[in-house]
Amino acid sequence: MAEVQNNPILKYFRASKLPHIWCPGCGHGILMGALVRAIDKVGLDQDRTVIVSGIGCSSRAPGYLNFDTLHTTHGRALAFATGIKLARPELKVIVLGGDGDIAAIGGNHLIHACRRNIDLLLICFNNSIYGMTSGQYSPMTPTGRLATTAPYGNIDRPFDLCQLAAAAGATYVGRATSYHVTLLIELIAKGLKHKGFAFIDALSQCPTYYGRRNKLGPSVKMMEWFKEVCIPVGAAKKMTPEQLRDKIVIGEMVNTPDVPEYTEEYEKVKARAKEMSAG
């Protein structure tokens, strides 16, 4: 019991809100644990950190985290986070959202946050489904998989969110899974230290609405599938497109540190405006 009480990451949680309400076997608890371990690793100040979420299973996480937190409307977490960062650029702002929240209704906010290179860290809790609303297919549901809104199979092609973020201008991009926890902690820690827009695609298992409907087995089997299909980015560069078919590339994909950051550029505009109005 003493070891549990002395656990250094417990200070990052609101104990009165636990245990969490995620389904047994859900990977979101693992992702939340990776986040607080990364925060502890880089020594982030809790009193100068804000965590923002939208709506969905993943967006319950800020309720459990002992920071200044903001639970916003569906798809708009990045818009609220942008406002916070512009008003208080000295704060570290972290955004958590699901694949539906970030890639569907919030997709436009995603590409423009990437384009602006505003100093935010976005972690997409990507479980390939709309979990909170009972399993509708999302922009990340693989082609052919079943969902409540695709009972005969999804015909859409999913995004590669890392490629999307990189193409839109994100200056730090990485991907890991609930199985590859050490890598995920490392990527989040690097994203936290990065000056500019950082995006982490964090793959998570949903055994209740995605796994069960698609007969993928329990959560352990779904995590073992991550182990089998994920290829480190270095190895992927040596593979042909045919070899990479049906594989998932993980690791750090973009790290461009010397791009002007949006709030710093905005402060320069404010200074120029002040000078011109004074003259």
C-alpha positions in Angstrom: 0.0 0.0 0.0 2.9 2.4 0.8 4.3 1.9 -2.6 1.0 2.8 -4.2 0.7 5.9 -2.0 4.2 7.0 -2.8 3.8 6.6 -6.5 5.0 9.9 -8.0 2.4 10.0 -10.7 -0.6 9.9 -8.3 -0.3 13.7 -7.9 -1.4 14.1 -11.5 -4.8 12.5 -10.8 -8.0 13.7 -9.1 -8.4 10.7 -6.8 -12.0 11.5 -6.0 -12.9 11.0 -9.7 -11.5 7.5 -9.9 -12.0 4.7 -10.9 -12.6 5.8 -14.4 -15.7 4.9 -16.4 -14.0 3.4 -19.5 -14.9 -0.1 -20.4 -12.9 -3.0 -19.1 -10.0 -3.6 -21.6 -10.2 -0.1 -23.1 -6.8 1.2 -24.0 -7.5 4.8 -23.0 -6.4 4.3 -19.4 -3.0 3.1 -20.8 -2.8 6.3 -23.0 -3.7 8.5 -20.1 -1.0 6.8 -18.0 1.5 7.3 -20.7 0.7 11.0 -20.8 1.2 11.6 -17.1 4.4 9.6 -17.1 5.7 11.8 -20.0 4.6 14.9 -18.1 6.5 13.7 -15.0 9.5 12.8 -17.2 9.9 16.3 -18.6 9.0 18.0 -15.2 6.0 20.0 -16.4 4.6 22.4 -13.9 1.0 21.4 -13.1 0.1 25.0 -12.3 1.2 26.2 -15.7 -0.4 23.4 -17.8 -3.9 23.2 -19.3 -5.5 20.1 -20.7 -8.4 20.5 -23.2 -10.7 17.9 -24.7 -13.8 17.8 -26.8 -16.5 15.1 -26.6 -16.1 11.3 -26.7 -14.5 8.5 -24.7 -11.1 10.0 -24.8 -12.4 13.4 -23.8 -13.3 12.0 -20.3 -9.6 12.0 -19.5 -9.3 15.6 -18.3 -11.9 14.9 -15.6 -9.4 12.5 -14.0 -6.3 14.7 -14.4 -5.3 17.2 -11.7 -4.6 20.2 -13.9 -6.5 23.2 -15.1 -8.8 21.4 -17.6 -11.4 22.3 -20.1 -14.1 19.9 -21.5 -15.4 21.6 -24.6 -17.8 20.9 -27.5 -17.5 18.1 -30.0 -14.7 18.7 -32.5 -13.8 22.2 -31.1 -11.1 21.3 -28.6 -8.3 22.8 -30.8 -10.3 26.0 -31.3 -10.6 26.5 -27.5 -6.9 25.5 -27.0 -5.9 28.0 -29.6 -7.7 30.7 -27.7 -6.0 29.7 -24.4 -2.6 29.7 -26.0 -3.1 33.1 -27.6 -4.3 34.6 -24.4 -1.7 33.0 -22.2 1.2 31.9 -24.4 3.4 31.1 -21.3 1.1 28.1 -20.5 1.7 24.6 -21.9 -1.6 23.5 -23.6 -2.3 19.8 -24.2 -5.3 18.7 -26.3 -6.8 15.2 -26.1 -9.4 13.9 -28.5 -10.7 10.8 -30.2 -10.5 9.9 -33.9 -14.0 11.1 -34.6 -13.5 14.3 -32.6 -10.2 15.1 -34.3 -10.5 13.7 -37.8 -14.2 14.1 -38.5 -16.1 17.1 -37.0 -12.8 18.7 -35.9 -10.8 17.9 -39.0 -10.8 21.5 -40.2 -9.4 22.7 -36.9 -6.7 20.0 -37.1 -5.3 21.0 -40.4 -5.3 24.7 -39.6 -3.7 24.2 -36.2 -1.0 22.2 -38.0 -0.7 24.9 -40.6 -0.3 27.7 -38.1 2.3 25.8 -36.1 0.8 27.0 -32.8 2.6 25.6 -29.8 0.1 22.9 -28.7 0.4 19.1 -28.2 -2.4 17.1 -29.6 -2.8 13.5 -28.7 -5.4 11.6 -30.7 -6.8 8.6 -28.7 -7.4 6.6 -31.9 -9.6 3.5 -31.4 -11.0 3.4 -34.9 -14.6 3.9 -33.8 -17.1 6.3 -32.1 -17.1 4.5 -28.8 -19.2 6.9 -26.6 -22.2 6.9 -28.9 -22.3 3.1 -29.4 -20.0 2.3 -32.3 -20.6 4.3 -35.4 -17.8 4.2 -37.9 -15.3 7.1 -37.9 -12.7 8.4 -40.4 -10.3 5.9 -38.9 -12.4 2.8 -39.2 -10.6 0.4 -41.6 -12.3 -0.4 -44.9 -14.5 -3.5 -44.6 -14.9 -3.3 -40.8 -18.3 -3.4 -39.2 -19.9 -0.6 -37.2 -23.4 0.3 -36.1 -23.6 2.6 -39.1 -21.9 0.2 -41.4 -23.6 -3.2 -40.6 -22.5 -4.6 -44.0 -19.0 -3.2 -43.9 -17.4 0.2 -44.1 -16.6 1.2 -47.7 -14.7 4.4 -46.8 -10.9 4.6 -46.8 -9.4 5.7 -43.4 -7.0 8.7 -43.1 -3.4 8.2 -42.2 -3.5 11.0 -39.6 0.3 11.3 -39.3 0.6 11.9 -43.1 -2.3 14.3 -42.9 -0.7 16.3 -40.0 2.7 16.3 -41.7 1.2 17.5 -45.0 -0.7 20.3 -43.2 2.4 21.6 -41.5 2.8 20.0 -38.1 6.4 20.3 -37.0 6.4 17.2 -34.7 4.5 14.0 -35.6 4.7 10.6 -34.1 2.6 7.4 -33.6 2.6 4.6 -31.0 0.0 2.2 -29.6 -1.3 1.1 -26.2 1.0 -1.9 -26.6 4.1 0.2 -27.4 3.9 2.2 -24.1 7.6 3.0 -23.7 7.7 4.4 -27.2 4.4 6.4 -26.6 5.9 8.0 -23.4 9.0 8.9 -25.3 7.0 10.5 -28.2 4.7 12.4 -25.8 7.7 13.7 -23.9 9.4 14.9 -27.1 6.1 16.5 -28.1 5.8 18.3 -24.8 9.3 19.8 -25.2 8.8 20.7 -28.9 8.2 24.4 -29.7 5.4 24.4 -32.3 2.5 22.1 -33.2 3.1 18.5 -32.1 0.8 15.6 -33.0 0.8 12.1 -31.6 -1.5 9.4 -33.1 -2.0 7.1 -30.1 -3.7 3.8 -31.2 -6.0 2.3 -28.6 -8.1 -0.9 -28.5 -11.9 -0.7 -28.1 -12.9 -4.3 -27.3 -16.6 -3.3 -26.6 -17.8 -1.6 -29.7 -15.1 -2.2 -32.3 -13.5 -5.4 -31.3 -16.6 -7.3 -30.3 -18.5 -6.4 -33.5 -15.6 -7.3 -35.7 -14.8 -10.5 -33.7 -11.3 -9.4 -32.9 -11.2 -11.1 -29.5 -10.5 -9.6 -26.1 -8.4 -6.6 -25.4 -5.2 -8.6 -25.0 -5.6 -10.1 -28.4 -6.2 -6.7 -29.9 -3.0 -5.4 -28.3 -1.1 -8.4 -29.6 -2.4 -7.4 -33.1 -0.7 -4.0 -32.6 2.5 -5.9 -31.8 2.2 -8.0 -35.0 1.3 -5.3 -37.5 3.3 -2.3 -36.3 6.6 -1.5 -38.0 9.2 1.0 -36.6 9.7 4.0 -38.9 13.3 3.2 -39.6 12.5 -0.3 -40.8 9.6 0.9 -42.8 11.9 3.2 -44.9 13.7 0.0 -46.1 10.4 -1.8 -47.1 8.5 -1.7 -50.4 4.9 -0.5 -50.6 3.8 -4.1 -51.0 5.7 -5.1 -47.8 4.0 -2.3 -46.0 0.5 -3.1 -47.1 -1.7 -3.7 -44.0 1.1 -2.6 -41.7 1.1 0.4 -39.3 4.2 2.6 -39.1 5.1 3.7 -35.6 7.8 6.1 -34.2 8.8 9.7 -34.8 8.0 10.8 -38.3 8.5 14.6 -38.3 10.7 16.7 -36.1 11.3 20.2 -37.6 12.3 22.5 -34.7 13.2 25.7 -36.5 9.8 26.8 -37.9 8.4 30.1 -36.5 5.8 29.5 -33.8 2.4 31.2 -34.1 2.0 32.9 -30.8 5.6 34.3 -31.0 4.8 35.7 -34.4 1.5 37.1 -33.2 3.3 39.0 -30.4 5.5 40.6 -33.0 2.4 41.7 -34.9 1.1 43.2 -31.7 4.3 45.1 -31.1 4.4 46.5 -34.7 0.7 47.6 -34.3 1.6 49.4 -31.0 4.6 51.1 -32.6 2.5 52.2 -35.6 -0.3 53.5 -33.5 2.1 55.4 -31.3 3.8 57.0 -34.3 
